[in-house]
Amino acid sequence: MSRVWLIGAPLLFGKKKRLIKTILIVEDEPLVAFDNEQRLSKLGYDVVGTRDNYSDAVADLEAHEVDLLLSDIRLSGERTGIDVAKVAHSLGVPVLFATGNPPNECSAYAIGSLAKPYSDRQLKDAIDAVDRIIAGDTVEPPAGMTLYTPA
């Protein structure tokens, strides 16, 4: 009789290990920022920070290991979420915009955008889609999300 040992073998039907663990939220609307922080924490993500302006967001990107930047386009001050996304992109941090009307230049720095307003489920599904894209999978965008060509 032969024995088969499964020590260290991956589970066939287990949950896939997610690549996105830490998220930086950049949002100028305090209630939306608070809601996002609470939503993401409940989903098991580590929220590195919640910022409403370019300078603080870039400082967090440079000081912490960030797996995803979730950013609005409009921010407090003169700089925009697109400016933050440029920095994130240069650091190799994936970007998901959460905005009402993303301008065309968003596609150069982000994986996609999630249209406001969105539900808890839509936010979760959008982040899951970004996670799968980072892992190399081909995905269909979930409801409310627009995927850009690979950024």
C-alpha positions in Angstrom: 0.0 0.0 0.0 1.4 3.4 -1.0 1.0 6.5 1.1 0.5 10.0 -0.3 1.6 12.9 1.9 0.1 16.3 1.3 2.3 18.3 3.6 2.6 21.8 2.2 0.4 21.0 -0.8 -2.0 23.8 -1.9 -5.7 23.2 -1.4 -7.5 22.6 -4.6 -10.6 24.5 -3.6 -9.1 26.8 -1.0 -9.2 30.6 -1.1 -6.6 32.1 -3.4 -4.0 34.1 -1.5 -4.7 37.8 -2.2 -1.8 40.0 -3.2 -3.4 43.3 -2.1 -3.2 43.5 1.7 -2.4 47.2 2.3 -4.4 50.1 0.8 -3.9 53.8 0.9 -7.2 55.8 0.5 -7.0 59.2 -1.0 -10.4 61.0 -0.8 -11.3 64.6 0.0 -14.9 63.9 1.1 -14.6 63.0 4.8 -17.7 60.7 5.0 -16.7 58.8 1.9 -13.1 58.4 3.2 -14.4 57.2 6.6 -16.8 54.7 5.0 -14.1 53.3 2.7 -11.7 52.9 5.7 -14.4 51.1 7.7 -15.4 48.9 4.7 -11.9 47.9 3.8 -10.9 47.2 7.5 -14.0 44.9 7.8 -12.8 43.1 4.6 -9.5 42.4 6.3 -7.3 45.0 4.5 -4.7 47.1 6.3 -5.5 50.7 5.6 -2.2 52.5 5.6 -3.8 55.9 5.8 -6.7 58.1 4.6 -5.5 61.3 3.0 -7.3 64.2 1.3 -4.3 65.9 -0.4 -1.3 65.2 -2.6 1.5 65.9 -0.2 0.2 63.6 2.6 -0.7 60.9 0.1 2.8 60.9 -1.5 4.4 60.9 2.0 2.5 57.7 2.8 3.4 56.1 -0.5 7.0 56.8 0.2 6.9 55.8 3.9 4.8 52.6 3.7 4.5 49.4 1.7 1.3 50.0 -0.2 -0.3 47.3 -2.4 -3.1 49.5 -3.8 -3.9 53.2 -4.1 -7.6 53.8 -4.0 -8.0 57.4 -5.0 -10.6 60.0 -6.0 -9.6 62.5 -8.7 -10.6 65.7 -6.9 -8.5 66.3 -3.7 -8.0 69.2 -1.3 -5.5 71.6 -2.7 -4.3 72.2 -6.3 -3.0 68.8 -7.0 -5.3 65.9 -8.1 -5.6 62.2 -7.6 -4.0 61.9 -11.0 -0.9 63.5 -9.7 -0.8 61.0 -6.8 -1.5 58.2 -9.3 1.6 59.3 -11.3 3.8 58.9 -8.2 2.2 55.6 -7.2 2.6 54.3 -10.8 6.3 55.3 -10.7 6.7 53.3 -7.5 5.0 50.3 -8.9 1.8 50.7 -6.8 -1.4 49.7 -8.6 -4.1 52.4 -8.8 -7.8 52.1 -8.7 -9.7 55.4 -9.1 -13.0 55.8 -7.2 -14.6 58.8 -8.9 -17.7 60.1 -10.6 -16.3 61.0 -14.0 -12.7 59.9 -14.7 -10.9 61.9 -17.3 -9.2 60.2 -20.2 -5.7 60.5 -18.8 -6.6 58.2 -15.9 -5.9 55.2 -18.0 -2.2 56.0 -18.2 -1.7 55.5 -14.5 -4.4 53.2 -13.3 -5.8 49.7 -13.7 -9.3 51.0 -13.7 -11.9 53.1 -12.1 -15.0 52.5 -9.9 -17.9 54.8 -10.5 -19.3 56.7 -7.5 -21.6 56.0 -5.8 -20.8 52.4 -5.2 -21.9 49.7 -2.8 -19.8 47.7 -0.3 -20.1 44.8 -2.7 -19.0 46.8 -5.7 -15.9 48.1 -3.9 -15.0 44.5 -2.8 -15.5 43.2 -6.3 -13.4 45.9 -7.9 -10.5 45.3 -5.5 -10.8 41.6 -6.1 -10.6 42.2 -9.8 -7.5 44.4 -9.4 -6.0 41.6 -7.3 -6.6 39.0 -10.0 -5.2 41.3 -12.7 -2.0 41.8 -10.6 -1.8 38.0 -10.4 -2.0 37.8 -14.2 -5.6 36.7 -14.6 -7.9 37.9 -17.3 -11.1 39.4 -15.7 -14.3 40.9 -16.7 -15.0 44.1 -14.9 -17.6 43.9 -12.1 -20.6 46.2 -12.0 -19.6 49.8 -11.8 -16.0 49.3 -12.7 -14.2 50.3 -15.9 -10.9 48.5 -16.7 -8.2 50.3 -18.6 -5.7 48.7 -20.8 -2.8 47.4 -18.7 -1.2 50.3 -16.9 
